[in-house]
Amino acid sequence: MNRDVKRAWAWLLVLVLALPTTALGQGGGTSQPFKPEELEQLVAPIALYPDSLVAQVFMASTYPLEVVQAARWVKENPKVTGAQLEEALQKQPWDPSVKSLTTVPQVLTMMNEKLDWTQKLGDAFLAQQKELMDAVQRLRAKAQAQGNLQSTKEQKIVVEQAPAQTTTIIKIEQANPQVVYVPTYNPTVVYGVWPYPAYPPYYYYPPGYVAGASLISFGVGMAVGAAIWGNCNWNGGNVNVKVAPRPVPGEDALRSPP
């Protein structure tokens, strides 16, 4: 079964089995584009993630059924880690981006529990990739202007001038390439006053989360090794996909909108 047919079945099954009460709205299989404020609404909970993790979430969001399957599998196999996990993942038919998120269970759980959001994010990524990435940059700029986006022991903030443009690009890099820390924050606070009352931001707080003095908090670092292999090409407005031996062998590629 080719990927297009597989994705079509994924959409159908997700809508029937997992989203019985969710209206599709804009982006939900229609030709209407998302508005800029809707795109910011969608990326609000992940805009402050490291670039490599943002790329994985974008790619995995286009396979919502596989996200559900992977989340259930991880929940049913909590003791499968390390080399055993890599071997087990080789037997699964999921997209490599979905497999990679098994190393970051907090993110995989969020995408599974907020499946309406995952579906819309995937729609936006496929149809309006550059606009979606521009929305991430706008929110990062807002967080930085509020003094809420700074380098820490978990992450490094890099500000660059966009080539031949007057705008700047804000990159968020892992302090340790082998370890990823997932930030948790309240979007209505970290970005300042949310300017779109009609489009309140999506958000997610992991189980056990307790807001502290810091507006952005980090959980335990996850050793991801080569499992998180994507990155964001902010200049080109697309996601670079460098497929490493883990979790699935492959070659360098560039994923762009159809």
N, C-alpha and C positions, 0 to 999 in steps of 0.2 A: 504494500500500500504506500503510494507516494506521499510526500509531506503535505501537499495541498489537500488531498482527500482526508488525510489524517487530521489536519487542522479543522476541516469542515465538520467532521464527526465530533471533534473535541468541543467546538462551539455548541453544537446541538445538544450534546450530553450535559454540558455544564449548565445550559439554560434550563433543560428539563429536570435534571437531578439536583442541581445545587442552587439555582437561583429562581425558585418558583414565584417569589414575590417582588422581584426586581424588574422594573421597567427598563428597557434598553436605553431610551433617550438618545442624545447625540453621541455619536461614536459607537453605539451598540449595534453595529451592523448596518448603519445608515450611511449615506454619502455626505451628510452634513458635517462640516469640520468643527472641531472644538474651538471655542473662543479662547483668547489668551488667558482670561481669568479662570476658565475651566481647566486649562493646562496647569496653571499654578496650583489650583485646587488638588489636582491629581498628584503632582510631584511633591507637594508640601511635606509628606512624611518621610521622603527619601532624599530630598535635595541636599541634605547635609551628610549623607553617607559618603564614604570614600568613592572616588571615581570608578574604581574597578568594581565595586559592589553595585553601584548605580547601573553600570553596563550589564551586569548579570541579571539584575531585576528587570530591566527593560526587555532583555531577550527572553527571559523566562515567562514574562507576562503574556507573551504571544502563544503560550501553550498552557492555558488555564486548567484543562483536564489533567495534564501531566503534573502540574503543581499539586493538585488534589491527591493524585495517586502517590506522588513522592512524599507528601506530608503524612499520609496514612501509613506508608511503608516505614518511614522514620519512627513514627509513634509505635508501630508494632515491633520494631527491631532496635530498641534503644541501646543495646549492648554491642551492636555491630559497628566497629570503628576501625580506623587505621587501614591496614592492608586488606582486612576482611571487608571493609566497606567498599574499597576500590574494586575488589573482585566481584562483590555483589552488584555494584552499579553497572558493571560491564554487561550483566545479564538483563538489564532493564532497557526498554525501548525508548526511554525519555530523551528529549533534546539535551545536549551537553550542558546548556545553561541551567536547566532544571536540576540535573545531577549535581552541578557545582554547588547549588544552594543547600544540599543536604549537609554541607560542612558548616552552614550558618543557620541552624534550626530556628532561631528567632525570626529571621526574615522569611523563611519558608512557611512558618506558622502564620505570620502576618498575612502573607499572600493567600494562604488557604482560608483563613478566617474572614478576610476582607475580599471575598472572591468577586463581588461586584466591582470593587476598585481595581482588582487585578485585570479583569476583563476590559474595563475602560482604558486602563493604562496601556494594555496591549493594542487596543484599537488605535490609540493616539500614536503609539510608537510606530506602528506599521504605516499609518497614513500621514503623520505630521512629525516625523522624527526631528527635524531641525527645530521646529517651533517648540517641541517638547523640551529639547535640550536648552533652548533659549530661556524657557520658563525656569529651568533649574538655575541657570546663571542669574536670573533676576532675583530669585529668592535668596541665593547665596549673597548677592550684593546687599540685599535688605538686612540679612542677618549680620553681615559684617558691619554695616552702617550703624546697627544697634549695639555693636560691641560684643556680639554673641558668637562670632566665628573667629577663633584664634587657634594657633598651633598649640598642641598639648603633647603629652607623652604618648598619646594614642594615635594622633594624626598630625599631618603637616599641611599648613595652608600655603599655597603658592599662587601669587597674583602675577599675571602676565599681561602684556599689552597685545591685543589681537592684531595680527598682521594687517597693515594698510587700513586700520580702523581706529576710531577714537575710543572704542570700548575696551574694557579689560576682561580677562578671563580668570575666574577663580577656580583653582584646582584643589581638591582635597585628596591627599595621598596618605597611604598607610605609613606610620612611623617605622614599622617593621614590615617589609614586604611579605613575610611569612605568616603574619598575624593580622587579623582584622578585628576591629572593635566596632560594634554597631551602636551608634548614638541614639539615645531616646530623648525626645523633647516635645514640648507643647508648641505646635505651629502657630497658634494664636498669640503666643508670647515671644518666641524666639525671633520672629520676623518683624516684630512691632505690631501696631494695630493692623488687623487684617482688613484690607480695603474693599473686599467684595462680600458684603453680607448675604447676597443671594447665592454665593458659592463658597460656603464655609469649607475650610481645608479638611481633608481626610487626616486621620491620626491613628496611632496605634501605641498602646502601652503594654509591654510584655507582662506576663503574670509575675506578681511580686514586686513590680516597679513602685518605688516610692520617690516622689519628687524631693530633691535635695536643694541645697543652697545654689548649686549651679543650674543654669537654665538647660544645659546639655549634659546628660550623664552617660556613662559608658558602662556596659556590663563586663563580664569576663572576656578577655581576648580569645578569639577562636583561631587555632592553628590551622590555616587553610593550605599552606604550601603552594603547590601549583594549581590547586582546584579553582581558585578565582583568577581567571586568565583573560578577562575582557578589559577594555578601557574605553574612555570617552574621547573622541576626537572633537573637541569643542570648536576648533577652527573650521572643520569641514561640516559640522553638524550631523555626525553619524557616530556609530559605535564600532570600534575596532575589535575584531574577534580573533584573538590569537589562540588557537586551540592547542593546548599542551597535552602531553601524554596522560595527564590526569584531568578529568575522569575518563576521557575518551580520546584515543589517538586521532589526529587529524592534521590539517594543513592550515597555514595562515589564510585568513579570509577577511572580507569586509562586508558587514551586513548593512545594506541600505534599503530604503523603502522601495516597494515594488513600483 
